[in-house]
Amino acid sequence: MKLTSILAIYFLFWIISAFFVLPFGVRTHDDDGAAIVPGQVTSAPVNFSARRTALRATCLSLVLFGLYYLNYVMGWLTIADIDITRYL
């Protein structure tokens, strides 16, 4: 696998991981009892940290990409293994 392919696939894993970890650990104004600014949505987070979200997404994407790459090298699961047409 070429380096550009590795980087592109890792980037896709990172984006998916970022959306997955985004809601974890976020507290709303109602949860913290903080005052809401007029016009603010009640579900807006009080303590959003882009750095923490990026770090969590990086850790998760490293694990997921590592599993993907090991499967690519070792061939644990192939297209032939998940071909459901042979069962029809």
Secondary structure by P-SEA (a helix, b strand, c coil): ccaaaaaaaaaaaaaaaaaaaccccccccccccccccccccccccccccaaaaaaaaaaaaaaaaaaaaaaaaacccccccccccccc
